[in-house]
């Protein structure tokens, strides 16, 4: 099998895994955290689910793209 397909499959699985982890993190922070006031003056659940989780996943996505994804030609080579 062509190595490009294997790499594309790996990247697709990583992207799907990141999506599920993000969704799980958002749900846990939004529904399982108390209504105490956070350090920005907003409810803690809001700060975690809408500010901290997205910032963390921006960093996580950068790490995955930097170290797992590869730049490759998609056109046929002869």
Secondary structure, DSSP 8 states (H G I E B T S, - for coil): --HHHHHHHHHHHHHHHHHHHHHHHHHHHHHSS---B-TTSSBHHHHIIIIIHHHHHHHHHHHHHHHT------S---
